[in-house]
Amino acid sequence: MPYRSQHSAFVFVLGLFAILAFPAARAAPAAPAVKLPPVVSVALERAHIPVSAVAIWVQPVDAKQPTLAINAGQPMNPASVMKVVTTFVALEQLGPERIWRTRIAASGPIRGSVLAGDLYLIGDGDPVLTYERLWRLLRRLRMLGIAEIGGDIVLDHSALAFPAHDPYVFDGRGLRPYNSGGDGLLMHFNAQELALFPGSQVHEPVRLVEEPPLAGVAMDNRIVTSGKSCEPWYRDLDAHLEDRRLVLTGSLPASCGPRIWAAAPLAPADFGAAMVQALWRELGGTVRGTVRGGVAPKGMTTLIADDSAPLGEIVRTMNKWSNNVIARQLLAQLGRGNPAPADSVDAGIEAARQRLAEARIDISGLAIDNGAGLSRNARIRADSLGTLLIRAWQRPWMPEFLASLPVAGRDGTTRRRLVDSPARGYAHLKTGTINEVKAIAGYVLDQYGRRHALVMMVNHPQAANSGKAQDALIEWVWTADAPLSVQPVARRGKR
């Protein structure tokens, strides 16, 4: 069945658009500059960041060598910019048209309104199986006349083999959705949305609606309304798990109005079981047995199936809002094979390295551990990232790749960047930020209509303060030196 996203605040708008560049003819490039542009240097000095902690690489997409290269051969932590690597390899290996199919099959006949036997929900490693899509699958089952499952509901996670995952390892915040692991039957990003509705008075309880419902998980909502300023609205919110009780604490400013928060109270397999049980019950269905994990027997007849969006749209969802769980899923998909690997992630890492090497991208110093960049160990060189961007520009799936990147000053994680800059809307950039790391990588269209690949990574205790230096580099590229006989392109809209 065709995929339609109905998810609002948490699953972001899915779409595909192509952006065409019209490079102007330029003279042969000079040797790459080895000194920072003054505006960038000044911004780094004000942030107390030495040049040795910065790697930069800039090159027009139609040129043969970079115009600016600073520490470009030094492996650095890219944080979520690593998703650019995952995107490249996924599009290269799987193709932008790749879809994932989740199936429902049965081990017995249907007698009246009863399915005699077990019902199997068979995963395909779909990165974006939302609860709306799962609800639709189960509703179709009910519309076939099935009201009772005579055996068990069996969830088949075997499409992908993930190693043991501890969501607390990275930063100790194991209930945050960005720390969730992957799964062969991942449901709703393993995240429970919490719709919060503040009261009109200080200390008034905040009303809560949880989606999707999770069977066996009780809500203990202690969040109250506050009179604080709205930004950042989530500063006081916290959650912890006591047995199967999710305890929510903190406050939400009344001035914020309704907001969507999220938590990941259960591991993926447990989350899926609780979600399926709750949705089937909401639809009026019953099950004589239990909801459990298992592997579907070979050759079962599919009753119902639902297809994901194509990969070209999925990477847009992943990159626009830096979804870590999608990245983990895609990396594991790269390692999928016959016979199935014991560890899809390790196999995916090896496949990624092979694909990059085949694309003539230098992988020396490269370290990929989860494809998302949520790591203290991930490393890549700026010149490797820059070359990857050039190679992507030359691929037939370039429009999907470009469209997946946030537009500076317009949307995604860069919507608040360069808002008052003439370069607003002229840069497609993936961002990455963790403690002591701040990075960007993507493309900048200069004022003469020529597009440049750009990478800047900062690894330093003051990296969080390097945003102005990154913006200065983008504006420096946007300004560009004028090609002969070429005038600046007209800018559209308010800048």
Secondary structure as UniProt FT lines:
FT   HELIX           38..46
FT   TURN            47..48
FT   HELIX           51..53
FT   STRAND          54..60
FT   TURN            61..62
FT   STRAND          68..70
FT   TURN            72..73
FT   HELIX           79..81
FT   HELIX           82..94
FT   TURN            96..97
FT   STRAND          101..106
FT   STRAND          110..111
FT   TURN            112..113
FT   STRAND          114..115
FT   STRAND          119..122
FT   TURN            127..128
FT   HELIX           131..143
FT   TURN            144..145
FT   STRAND          148..149
FT   STRAND          153..156
FT   TURN            158..159
FT   TURN            167..171
FT   TURN            174..175
FT   HELIX           177..179
FT   TURN            184..185
FT   HELIX           188..190
FT   STRAND          192..197
FT   TURN            202..203
FT   STRAND          207..211
FT   TURN            215..216
FT   STRAND          218..221
FT   STRAND          224..226
FT   TURN            233..236
FT   STRAND          238..242
FT   TURN            243..244
FT   STRAND          245..249
FT   STRAND          251..253
FT   HELIX           254..256
FT   STRAND          259..263
FT   HELIX           268..282
FT   TURN            283..284
FT   STRAND          286..287
FT   STRAND          291..293
FT   TURN            298..299
FT   STRAND          302..307
FT   HELIX           311..320
FT   TURN            321..322
FT   HELIX           324..334
FT   HELIX           344..358
FT   TURN            359..360
FT   TURN            364..365
FT   STRAND          379..380
FT   HELIX           382..393
FT   TURN            396..397
FT   HELIX           398..403
FT   TURN            408..410
FT   HELIX           412..414
FT   TURN            415..416
FT   TURN            419..420
FT   TURN            422..425
FT   STRAND          427..434
FT   TURN            435..436
FT   STRAND          437..445
FT   TURN            447..448
FT   STRAND          451..459
FT   TURN            461..462
FT   HELIX           463..465
FT   HELIX           467..479
FT   TURN            484..485
//
